[in-house]
Amino acid sequence: MARIAVVDRDYCKPSKCNLECIRFCPINRSRRGKAIELHKSGKYVIIYEDVCIGCGICVKKCPFSAISIVNIPDELEEQVVHRYGENMFKLYNLPILKKGKILGIIGRNGSGKTTSLKILSGQLKPNLGRYQDPPDWDEIIRSFRGTELQTYLRKLADGKIRAVMKIQYVELAKRHLRGTVKELLSKADERGIMRELVEKLSMKNILDRKITQLSGGELQKFLIAAVLSKDADAYFFDEPCSYLDVRERMRIASAIYEFLDPHKAYIAIIEHDLTILDYLSDNVVVIYGEPGVYGIVSKPYGTRVGINHYLEGYLPAENMRIRKEKIVFRIQRESIEKRSEYPVLKWSRLVKKYRGGFKLIVEEGETYPGEVVGIIGPNGIGKTTFIKMLGDITSPDEGEVLIKVEKISIKPQELSPKIFPGETIASNLRLANPAALNPTSWIYLELVKKMRLNKMLDRTVDELSGGELQKLAIAVALSKEADLYLLDEPSAYLDVEERLLVARVIRRIIEEKKKTAFIVEHDLMLQDYVADRVMVFSGMPAVQGYAYSPTDLRNGFNMLLRNLGITFRKDPQTGRPRVNKPGSYLDRVQKMRGEYYLFEE
């Protein structure tokens, strides 16, 4: 067996511990050699993989959970593509690109998806694991001989492939770009399609605005338009749907189809919204392994088969189980008799007006114990305003919340270190619920540990990334003892497994404790998984919004999708929602029958 030892240098703090990993290592104590020692910089430790026996003592003794040691088959070492450095992340295999096919890439955060795209786009030269003695391109290409990647990498090394990539973190554009949207798109436009892109992506109203003034969704559309306007041989999109509502996600998918020809260019997409990935991709690869430690790229599968294998947690071509339990959606949701109970929350017809002219009208409604209500609709339509009225953060101009609850837990949409009262992750979890730090409590085991927050309990809130802030905000909100949980866009920055993990925890809290939750979420797969009923918001963004009373999923999803002109069906194997191709037989039949969301096949 080969051994991978990884030391997370952000978590390793030798100055704040007693170097337990070095002191308790059996190899070090036997004085037959050194398996682990302090780096000469004194900032972190180094583990010698060829000496380490993989006992795991250092992993358990490290007070900051900075060490990971994994054993893997020896034959896998022949497939190493890249390693960032000593005791750092390792990637095995690469996704296989094919002209005429759009490739989808799915996997956990930290498993190597972005690293794969950086290598395929030429931003990162693979070192085959030899970070101290990097190979030249000829040796790299020889290691892929006999595969379809050999030809691609030869062209990439010779400069015959020009690749462009839509970055994952769109906020970086604000730091590095200056000028208006129109000025920057004009500079980027090499294909003469700027006008068509602006029309397709509905960007006319932001053309004269500076990049620094754009919201997350507007930045996303700008960057996608900039990539599509480039004249390139390979196009890569890293999470193109973040910050976007359902309408905008379908608009982005349609633009990629319309402005790129997969027969003339290589195209690959990383996306956590499986409905959009399913809609866009022809083939799918799964990247599995231990996040932050190593990642293995699977063989390509057909889109439906690949996504279903991923949800089932087993890859037959690799004979590899990547998850203990399978993820199955409830194909027919059991009806819940709520009318026999008193409502937890009830509101009359609500009206809220803002000085800028925006007006929100909400129909009267009520919710019951043990119920999760999903909130769906376009951005800028008043969903967050409604959440704030329920949470007593803002008051309606007309109407009132007739039945209120005392204990409310809110996960806000916009996250920053300022919203957290504690300095560290541990202090914030302790303030929310001391049981969240108890290693035997279910909230620790099911949420804190599985979201890997337990590895960074001592980190301060100020140094967390957007994804880490999101995880902390969700853990804090769900740890609190409350009667009403209000979660605004909890899936942003989370991978598929983390999204469904959050959904499972929400359902457990709501069902077992007979509480109520409202979830604002654009990922229809997540809404289908967690919600009992939905509230549909419609109208004109930034002008007027109208919210319907809570209704069952069938009527709610049909109402939303009819406005979008999109049809969904259920996968018979896993029960997950799938988008029908526009104009396909199922699309035409469902539209004719008025079944825009087909619950049974």
RAPE-V682046 format. One record per residue. N is the residue number from 1. RES is the residue in three letters. PHI is phi in degrees with one decimal (* if undefined). OMEGA is omega in radians with two decimals (NA if undefined). Layout:
N RES PHI OMEGA
N RES PHI OMEGA
//
This chain:
1 MET * 3.02
2 ALA -86.4 -3.06
3 ARG -129.3 3.05
4 ILE -115.0 3.07
5 ALA -116.6 -3.12
6 VAL -123.9 3.06
7 VAL -114.6 3.12
8 ASP -77.5 -3.01
9 ARG -72.3 3.06
10 ASP -74.5 -3.09
11 TYR -97.1 -3.10
12 CYS -69.2 -3.08
13 LYS -134.3 -3.09
14 PRO -58.0 -3.11
15 SER -73.9 -3.08
16 LYS -112.4 3.10
17 CYS -135.1 -3.13
18 ASN -102.7 -3.14
19 LEU 53.2 -3.12
20 GLU -57.8 -3.10
21 CYS -61.4 -3.14
22 ILE -78.4 -3.05
23 ARG -68.2 -3.05
24 PHE -97.2 3.13
25 CYS -64.7 -3.10
26 PRO -62.9 3.11
27 ILE -67.0 3.12
28 ASN -62.8 -3.09
29 ARG -70.4 3.13
30 SER -76.8 3.14
31 ARG 62.6 3.06
32 ARG -90.3 -3.13
33 GLY 160.8 3.13
34 LYS -126.8 3.07
35 ALA -96.6 -3.13
36 ILE -149.5 3.10
37 GLU -153.5 -3.13
38 LEU -74.7 3.09
39 HIS -64.6 -3.09
40 LYS -60.4 3.10
41 SER -74.9 -3.12
42 GLY 77.9 -3.06
43 LYS -94.7 -3.13
44 TYR -161.8 -3.14
45 VAL -100.3 3.10
46 ILE -119.7 3.09
47 ILE -111.2 3.14
48 TYR -91.6 -3.00
49 GLU -63.5 -3.13
50 ASP -74.4 3.13
51 VAL -99.5 -3.10
52 CYS -56.8 3.14
53 ILE -100.0 3.07
54 GLY 70.8 -3.11
55 CYS -72.4 3.09
56 GLY 83.2 -3.13
57 ILE -64.8 -3.13
58 CYS -64.4 3.12
59 VAL -62.2 -3.11
60 LYS -75.7 -3.07
61 LYS -80.0 -3.08
62 CYS -63.3 -3.09
63 PRO -71.5 -3.10
64 PHE -108.9 -3.13
65 SER 50.7 -3.08
66 ALA -93.2 -3.03
67 ILE -113.2 3.03
68 SER -131.7 3.08
69 ILE -129.6 -3.07
70 VAL -130.7 3.03
71 ASN -98.1 3.14
72 ILE -133.5 3.13
73 PRO -61.2 -3.12
74 ASP -59.3 -3.07
75 GLU -65.0 -3.14
76 LEU -69.9 -3.12
77 GLU -62.9 3.10
78 GLU -72.0 -3.08
79 GLN -108.5 3.12
80 VAL -64.7 3.11
81 VAL -105.0 -3.09
82 HIS -156.9 2.96
83 ARG -137.3 -3.03
84 TYR -73.1 -3.13
85 GLY 167.4 -3.12
86 GLU -63.5 -3.12
87 ASN 56.3 3.11
88 MET -126.3 -3.01
89 PHE -57.4 -3.07
90 LYS -128.0 -3.14
91 LEU -115.6 3.10
92 TYR -114.5 3.12
93 ASN 69.2 3.08
94 LEU -136.1 3.03
95 PRO -62.7 -3.13
96 ILE -92.9 3.13
97 LEU -90.5 3.10
98 LYS -135.8 3.03
99 LYS -71.3 -3.09
100 GLY 91.0 -3.12
101 LYS -131.8 3.02
102 ILE -89.5 -3.07
103 LEU -97.4 3.02
104 GLY -100.7 -3.13
105 ILE -125.1 3.12
106 ILE -128.4 -3.14
107 GLY 162.6 -3.14
108 ARG -67.8 2.98
109 ASN -62.8 3.14
110 GLY 83.8 -3.11
111 SER -95.4 3.06
112 GLY 113.1 -3.12
113 LYS -64.7 -3.13
114 THR -65.6 3.08
115 THR -58.9 3.11
116 SER -59.9 -3.14
117 LEU -67.3 3.11
118 LYS -63.8 3.11
119 ILE -69.3 -3.10
120 LEU -68.1 3.13
121 SER -91.8 3.10
122 GLY 86.8 3.12
123 GLN -76.9 -3.11
124 LEU -132.8 3.12
125 LYS -87.1 -3.12
126 PRO -65.6 -3.11
127 ASN -114.1 3.12
128 LEU 55.7 3.13
129 GLY 87.4 -3.11
130 ARG -96.9 -3.08
131 TYR -71.0 3.13
132 GLN -86.7 -3.13
133 ASP -134.2 -3.04
134 PRO -61.0 3.13
135 PRO -76.6 3.05
136 ASP -84.5 -3.06
137 TRP -62.8 -3.12
138 ASP -61.1 3.13
139 GLU -68.9 3.12
140 ILE -61.4 -3.11
141 ILE -66.5 3.11
142 ARG -62.5 -3.12
143 SER -67.4 3.12
144 PHE -107.5 -3.08
145 ARG -62.2 -3.11
146 GLY 86.9 3.11
147 THR -115.5 3.13
148 GLU -68.7 3.13
149 LEU -73.5 -3.12
150 GLN -59.3 -3.13
151 THR -66.1 -3.11
152 TYR -62.5 -3.10
153 LEU -67.6 3.06
154 ARG -62.4 3.12
155 LYS -65.8 3.13
156 LEU -64.9 -3.14
157 ALA -66.8 -3.13
158 ASP -84.0 3.14
159 GLY 76.0 -3.12
160 LYS -90.6 3.07
161 ILE -119.5 3.03
162 ARG -102.9 -3.07
163 ALA -116.1 3.04
164 VAL -126.4 -3.03
165 MET -138.0 3.02
166 LYS -85.3 -3.02
167 ILE -69.5 -3.11
168 GLN -74.1 -3.08
169 TYR -93.3 -3.04
170 VAL -66.9 -3.11
171 GLU -61.5 3.14
172 LEU -62.2 -3.13
173 ALA -62.3 3.14
174 LYS -66.7 -3.10
175 ARG -79.3 -2.96
176 HIS -111.3 -3.09
177 LEU -110.6 3.09
178 ARG -130.8 3.14
179 GLY 127.0 3.12
180 THR -87.5 3.12
181 VAL -59.9 -3.12
182 LYS -62.7 -3.13
183 GLU -62.3 -3.07
184 LEU -72.4 3.09
185 LEU -67.5 3.10
186 SER -63.4 3.10
187 LYS -68.8 -3.09
188 ALA -78.4 -3.01
189 ASP -71.4 3.11
190 GLU -104.9 -3.08
191 ARG -110.2 3.13
192 GLY 67.9 -3.08
193 ILE -120.9 -3.08
194 MET -59.0 -3.10
195 ARG -61.2 3.14
196 GLU -65.2 3.13
197 LEU -65.9 3.13
198 VAL -60.4 3.12
199 GLU -67.3 -3.09
200 LYS -63.8 -3.06
201 LEU -93.5 3.09
202 SER 54.6 -3.08
203 MET -114.2 -3.07
204 LYS -58.1 -3.05
205 ASN -75.0 -3.13
206 ILE -116.1 -3.05
207 LEU -60.8 -3.07
208 ASP -93.4 3.14
209 ARG -90.3 3.10
210 LYS -76.3 -3.12
211 ILE -56.9 -3.11
212 THR -67.2 -3.11
213 GLN -96.6 -3.05
214 LEU -83.8 3.03
215 SER -78.8 -3.14
216 GLY -60.4 3.14
217 GLY -66.0 3.12
218 GLU -68.3 3.06
219 LEU -62.0 3.14
220 GLN -59.6 -3.13
221 LYS -66.3 3.10
222 PHE -61.8 -3.11
223 LEU -66.1 3.10
224 ILE -65.2 3.10
225 ALA -62.0 3.13
226 ALA -63.6 3.12
227 VAL -67.9 -3.12
228 LEU -65.1 -3.10
229 SER -81.7 3.12
230 LYS -78.4 3.08
231 ASP -94.8 -3.01
232 ALA -131.0 3.11
233 ASP -100.2 -3.14
234 ALA -143.7 -3.13
235 TYR -123.1 -3.13
236 PHE -125.8 -3.12
237 PHE -123.0 -3.13
238 ASP -101.7 -3.13
239 GLU 52.4 -3.10
240 PRO -76.2 -3.04
241 CYS -102.2 3.13
242 SER -58.7 3.11
243 TYR 74.5 -3.03
244 LEU -100.7 3.07
245 ASP -81.4 -3.05
246 VAL -60.0 -3.13
247 ARG -60.4 -3.12
248 GLU -67.9 3.12
249 ARG -63.6 3.11
250 MET -68.3 3.10
251 ARG -65.6 3.10
252 ILE -63.0 3.14
253 ALA -59.9 3.13
254 SER -65.0 3.13
255 ALA -66.2 3.11
256 ILE -62.8 3.09
257 TYR -62.9 -3.01
258 GLU -75.9 -2.99
259 PHE -100.7 3.09
260 LEU -121.6 3.09
261 ASP -107.9 -3.11
262 PRO -63.1 3.10
263 HIS -76.9 -3.13
264 LYS -108.8 -3.09
265 ALA -140.0 3.01
266 TYR -83.5 -3.12
267 ILE -135.8 3.08
268 ALA -138.5 -3.05
269 ILE -136.1 2.96
270 ILE -101.3 -3.14
271 GLU -154.4 3.13
272 HIS -90.3 3.05
273 ASP -80.0 -3.01
274 LEU -66.3 3.11
275 THR -67.0 3.12
276 ILE -72.8 3.11
277 LEU -61.0 3.10
278 ASP -61.2 -3.11
279 TYR -66.8 -3.02
280 LEU -87.3 -2.91
281 SER -88.1 2.98
282 ASP -102.1 3.07
283 ASN -130.7 -3.14
284 VAL -135.2 2.94
285 VAL -117.0 3.11
286 VAL -106.3 3.05
287 ILE -105.3 -3.05
288 TYR -124.6 -3.13
289 GLY 141.5 3.12
290 GLU -111.0 -3.09
291 PRO -52.7 3.14
292 GLY 81.1 -3.11
293 VAL -112.1 3.10
294 TYR -155.1 3.09
295 GLY -137.6 3.13
296 ILE -123.1 3.14
297 VAL -89.2 -3.12
298 SER -77.5 2.98
299 LYS -69.8 3.14
300 PRO -71.7 3.07
301 TYR -119.9 2.94
302 GLY -61.8 -3.00
303 THR -56.0 -3.09
304 ARG -61.9 -3.11
305 VAL -64.3 -3.10
306 GLY -63.7 3.14
307 ILE -66.1 3.11
308 ASN -65.2 3.07
309 HIS -60.6 3.14
310 TYR -62.8 -3.14
311 LEU -68.8 3.13
312 GLU -77.2 3.08
313 GLY 81.1 -3.14
314 TYR -140.9 3.12
315 LEU -107.8 -3.04
316 PRO -65.8 -3.12
317 ALA -64.5 3.12
318 GLU -97.9 -3.04
319 ASN 51.3 -3.02
320 MET -129.8 3.02
321 ARG -92.9 -3.06
322 ILE -103.4 3.12
323 ARG -154.1 -3.09
324 LYS -67.4 -3.07
325 GLU -119.6 3.10
326 LYS -86.3 3.10
327 ILE -105.2 -3.13
328 VAL -123.4 3.12
329 PHE -83.3 3.11
330 ARG -76.4 -3.07
331 ILE -66.6 3.04
332 GLN -123.0 -3.08
333 ARG -74.3 3.14
334 GLU -67.1 3.11
335 SER -71.8 -3.11
336 ILE -110.2 -3.14
337 GLU -78.2 -3.11
338 LYS -101.2 -3.05
339 ARG -65.3 3.13
340 SER -79.7 -3.12
341 GLU -110.1 3.07
342 TYR -73.4 3.11
343 PRO -66.8 3.06
344 VAL -78.4 -3.03
345 LEU -141.9 3.12
346 LYS -148.8 -3.14
347 TRP -137.4 3.05
348 SER -86.4 3.07
349 ARG -64.2 -3.07
350 LEU -107.6 3.06
351 VAL -132.8 3.09
352 LYS -131.9 -3.13
353 LYS -118.0 3.09
354 TYR -117.7 -3.10
355 ARG -60.1 -3.13
356 GLY -69.5 3.10
357 GLY 111.2 -3.11
358 PHE -71.1 -3.13
359 LYS -133.7 3.11
360 LEU -117.0 3.07
361 ILE -119.5 -3.13
362 VAL -119.7 3.08
363 GLU -67.1 3.13
364 GLU -64.9 -3.13
365 GLY -170.3 3.14
366 GLU -154.7 3.10
367 THR -131.5 -2.98
368 TYR -127.0 3.13
369 PRO -58.5 3.10
370 GLY 78.2 -3.05
371 GLU -116.4 3.02
372 VAL -110.8 3.13
373 VAL -110.1 3.08
374 GLY -86.2 3.10
375 ILE -118.1 -3.06
376 ILE -129.3 3.13
377 GLY 153.7 -3.09
378 PRO -66.3 3.01
379 ASN -68.4 3.07
380 GLY 70.2 -3.04
381 ILE -111.7 3.05
382 GLY 110.9 -3.10
383 LYS -64.5 3.14
384 THR -67.1 3.08
385 THR -59.7 3.12
386 PHE -63.5 3.10
387 ILE -58.8 -3.12
388 LYS -66.8 3.10
389 MET -68.7 3.10
390 LEU -66.0 -3.13
391 GLY -83.2 3.10
392 ASP 63.3 3.07
393 ILE -84.4 3.07
394 THR -132.9 -3.09
395 SER -109.4 3.09
396 PRO -72.4 3.07
397 ASP -78.9 3.09
398 GLU -134.9 -3.13
399 GLY 81.8 -3.12
400 GLU -159.8 3.00
401 VAL -82.2 -2.99
402 LEU -73.6 3.09
403 ILE -116.1 -3.11
404 LYS -107.5 3.06
405 VAL -116.5 -3.09
406 GLU -82.1 -3.06
407 LYS -99.4 -3.12
408 ILE -125.1 3.06
409 SER -116.0 -3.04
410 ILE -121.2 2.95
411 LYS -106.4 -3.06
412 PRO -70.7 3.14
413 GLN -73.4 -3.10
414 GLU -88.8 -3.07
415 LEU -111.6 3.01
416 SER -155.5 3.13
417 PRO -57.7 -3.06
418 LYS -68.1 -3.07
419 ILE -79.5 -3.11
420 PHE -100.3 -3.11
421 PRO -73.9 -3.12
422 GLY -90.0 -3.12
423 GLU -84.5 -3.08
424 THR -116.0 3.07
425 ILE -61.2 -3.12
426 ALA -61.6 -3.10
427 SER -66.5 3.12
428 ASN -69.7 3.09
429 LEU -66.6 3.14
430 ARG -65.8 3.12
431 LEU -67.2 3.14
432 ALA -71.7 -3.12
433 ASN -170.1 -3.14
434 PRO -54.8 3.14
435 ALA -66.5 -3.14
436 ALA -66.3 3.11
437 LEU -105.4 3.12
438 ASN -86.7 -3.06
439 PRO -59.9 3.14
440 THR -100.5 -3.12
441 SER -77.3 -3.10
442 TRP -69.5 -3.13
443 ILE -67.9 3.07
444 TYR -70.4 -3.08
445 LEU -69.3 -3.03
446 GLU -87.7 -3.07
447 LEU -122.7 -3.06
448 VAL -60.8 -3.09
449 LYS -71.9 -3.08
450 LYS -69.2 3.05
451 MET -92.4 3.04
452 ARG 63.3 3.05
453 LEU -73.3 -3.13
454 ASN -64.4 -3.13
455 LYS -84.2 -3.09
456 MET -134.3 -3.09
457 LEU -60.8 -3.10
458 ASP -88.0 -3.13
459 ARG -74.0 3.13
460 THR -80.2 -3.10
461 VAL -62.1 -3.09
462 ASP -62.7 -3.07
463 GLU -99.0 -3.11
464 LEU -83.2 3.06
465 SER -79.1 3.12
466 GLY -59.5 3.14
467 GLY -67.0 3.13
468 GLU -69.9 3.06
469 LEU -63.4 3.13
470 GLN -62.6 3.13
471 LYS -61.2 3.14
472 LEU -65.2 -3.12
473 ALA -62.3 3.11
474 ILE -66.9 -3.13
475 ALA -62.7 3.12
476 VAL -64.4 -3.10
477 ALA -63.9 -3.08
478 LEU -79.9 3.12
479 SER -76.7 -3.07
480 LYS -68.5 3.02
481 GLU -80.9 -3.08
482 ALA -145.2 3.05
483 ASP -96.4 -3.12
484 LEU -134.6 3.11
485 TYR -111.7 3.14
486 LEU -117.5 -3.07
487 LEU -115.8 -3.09
488 ASP -102.5 3.13
489 GLU 51.6 -3.11
490 PRO -76.1 -3.03
491 SER -89.4 -3.10
492 ALA -56.9 3.13
493 TYR 75.5 -3.09
494 LEU -91.4 3.06
495 ASP -82.3 -3.04
496 VAL -58.4 -3.09
497 GLU -66.9 3.11
498 GLU -67.3 3.12
499 ARG -62.4 -3.11
500 LEU -72.7 3.03
501 LEU -62.6 3.10
502 VAL -60.5 3.14
503 ALA -61.7 3.13
504 ARG -64.7 3.13
505 VAL -65.1 3.11
506 ILE -60.0 -3.11
507 ARG -64.1 -3.14
508 ARG -66.0 3.14
509 ILE -62.0 -3.05
510 ILE -69.4 -3.07
511 GLU -74.5 -3.07
512 GLU -76.1 -3.07
513 LYS -99.4 3.12
514 LYS 55.4 3.10
515 LYS -101.9 3.13
516 THR -132.9 3.13
517 ALA -137.1 2.97
518 PHE -117.1 -3.11
519 ILE -126.8 3.01
520 VAL -86.8 -3.03
521 GLU -157.1 3.14
522 HIS -90.6 -3.13
523 ASP -78.1 -3.07
524 LEU -65.1 3.09
525 MET -63.4 3.12
526 LEU -67.6 3.11
527 GLN -62.0 3.12
528 ASP -62.6 -3.09
529 TYR -73.8 -2.93
530 VAL -109.0 -2.96
531 ALA -87.2 2.99
532 ASP -92.6 3.07
533 ARG -136.4 -3.14
534 VAL -133.5 2.97
535 MET -110.8 -3.11
536 VAL -99.6 3.07
537 PHE -105.7 3.11
538 SER -138.6 -3.14
539 GLY 125.9 -3.13
540 MET -116.2 -3.10
541 PRO -51.7 3.10
542 ALA 69.5 3.12
543 VAL -117.4 3.13
544 GLN -152.9 3.09
545 GLY -122.6 3.12
546 TYR -133.5 -3.11
547 ALA -112.3 3.12
548 TYR -84.5 3.09
549 SER -63.1 3.09
550 PRO -55.9 -3.14
551 THR -137.9 -3.13
552 ASP -68.1 -3.05
553 LEU -60.5 -3.10
554 ARG -58.8 -3.13
555 ASN -68.1 -3.11
556 GLY -64.3 3.14
557 PHE -65.6 3.09
558 ASN -62.5 3.13
559 MET -62.1 -3.13
560 LEU -65.8 -3.04
561 LEU -71.6 3.08
562 ARG -62.9 3.10
563 ASN -65.4 -3.12
564 LEU -88.0 -3.10
565 GLY 72.9 -3.10
566 ILE -120.1 3.07
567 THR -117.9 3.10
568 PHE -120.3 3.01
569 ARG -134.7 3.10
570 LYS -95.7 3.02
571 ASP -73.5 -3.06
572 PRO -67.2 -3.08
573 GLN -84.7 -3.07
574 THR -111.1 -3.11
575 GLY 80.9 -3.12
576 ARG -75.7 3.10
577 PRO -75.1 3.10
578 ARG -128.7 3.13
579 VAL -86.2 3.04
580 ASN -80.0 3.06
581 LYS -63.8 3.13
582 PRO -57.5 3.12
583 GLY 84.5 3.13
584 SER -71.7 -3.11
585 TYR -58.2 -3.13
586 LEU -63.6 3.13
587 ASP -61.4 -3.12
588 ARG -67.6 -3.11
589 VAL -64.5 -3.10
590 GLN -65.8 3.11
591 LYS -65.6 3.13
592 MET -64.0 -3.13
593 ARG -85.6 -3.10
594 GLY 76.4 3.12
595 GLU -99.0 -3.11
596 TYR -77.4 3.05
597 TYR -129.6 -3.05
598 LEU -85.8 -3.08
599 PHE -81.5 -3.14
600 GLU -133.6 3.10
601 GLU -103.8 NA
//
